[in-house]
Amino acid sequence: MDWKSLTFSYTKTNTMLCTYFRNGAWTPVESRTDDTIALSAFAGALHYSIECFEGLKAFRGKDGKVRLFRPEENAMRLRRSAEFLGIEAPSVEMFVEMCKQVVKENLDFLPPYESRASLYLRPTLIGFNPQLGVASSSETMFMVLCSPVGAYTGGNLEPINCVIARNYDRAAPNGTGSHKVGGNYACSLRSLNIAHSQGYKAVLYLDPSTKKMIDEFNSSNFFAIKGNSYITPLSDTILPSITNKSLEDAASYLGMTVERRQIPVEELSTFEEVGECGTAVVITPVSHLDDKPTLESEEVTRYTYVEEGCGPKSQRLYDFITNIQYGEIEDPFGWTVEVEL
Ligand SMILES: Cc1ncc(COP(=O)(O)O)c(C=O)c1O
């Protein structure tokens, strides 16, 4: 494989794992070479979006070891999403074991250390039984899928342009915004498609209640740097990002002040660096952010952060976190979980 040219797209691997929850228990985990699944056309996942998922990565380290980054956090978040949907989810132990197993079965697709690419894991939980009425599914199917990936947009640390979607929301107040359910992504598609057609790489949403505060991007959290502070939104309509949580700890560790608070839109003009953070995007710096009365409008207020490359504090955080992931430095937090080969 040409590891260097990998982007964030699907490559078929050796196997996927799956198990079903029925009659009060999980069936033995099956490893399948076929990446298609059979399910009733009346499965709740297809009609009522009874679906939640996770995204995490396995890294091949400088020392040859294979590490997962904070898989227990993903397991707990999946359980939280499933609880919201009212469906059965795997235990943390079962989740982590299946993640390890899928990595071991797909080592041929785990990019080498030098490539700075990784194996992305996509644990997915769906409402499986046939049903007609709206109700939480009684049977679920849990799968762990994987695909080798490179940078999400362009190259690593290549800055992207973004736009605020004032007249669209990804989540409702008191809705599903803080859960990793498929429906949230369906809701973001309209605004994302418009933004893409205008040449933007990502959309930034405001809090859906007041439209005055920064929430998050379509597939990542928002952070900003001002002086020695790492600032990130406090909101109950955003996904609690594991990367963001790690960056907050990393920032403190590196002597920065961490502010998790509401961020008014007007504050955008005061930031020195702005970026996206998440498993897929890692840290992706924002070059400029356009604010328009509506996404369709020609009128633009532009906030510019970098012309090229990445701001120094974002770069330092990026280096710190990726060095832990690739086993280049000591992991002072015990974040990584080794996959014994
Ligand atoms: C909407 C949204 N916000 C934030 C994130 C980042 O979360 P994490 O760092 O746990 O990957 C993601 C990606 O998972 C996401 O889809």
The ligand as a Tripos MOL2 file, in Angstrom:
@<TRIPOS>MOLECULE
LIG
   16    16     1     0     0
SMALL
NO_CHARGES

@<TRIPOS>ATOM
      1 C1        -19.3030   16.2200   16.0230 C.3       1 LIG1
      2 C2        -17.9950   15.7840   16.5540 C.ar      1 LIG1
      3 N1        -17.4120   16.5250   17.5080 N.ar      1 LIG1
      4 C3        -16.2060   16.1830   18.0240 C.ar      1 LIG1
      5 C4        -15.5390   15.0470   17.5960 C.ar      1 LIG1
      6 C5        -14.2130   14.6890   18.1960 C.3       1 LIG1
      7 O1        -14.3510   13.6930   19.1630 O.3       1 LIG1
      8 P1        -13.1480   12.7140   19.4960 P.3       1 LIG1
      9 O2        -11.9990   13.5730   19.8820 O.co2     1 LIG1
     10 O3        -13.6220   11.8890   20.6290 O.co2     1 LIG1
     11 O4        -12.8730   11.9540   18.2700 O.co2     1 LIG1
     12 C6        -16.1150   14.2540   16.6010 C.ar      1 LIG1
     13 C7        -15.4360   13.0560   16.1270 C.2       1 LIG1
     14 O5        -15.5260   12.0270   16.7340 O.2       1 LIG1
     15 C8        -17.3640   14.6160   16.0840 C.ar      1 LIG1
     16 O6        -17.9360   13.8780   15.1300 O.3       1 LIG1
@<TRIPOS>BOND
     1     1     2 1
     2     2     3 ar
     3     2    15 ar
     4     3     4 ar
     5     4     5 ar
     6     5     6 1
     7     5    12 ar
     8     6     7 1
     9     7     8 1
    10     8     9 2
    11     8    10 1
    12     8    11 1
    13    12    13 1
    14    12    15 ar
    15    13    14 2
    16    15    16 1
@<TRIPOS>SUBSTRUCTURE
     1 LIG1         1 GROUP 0 **** ****
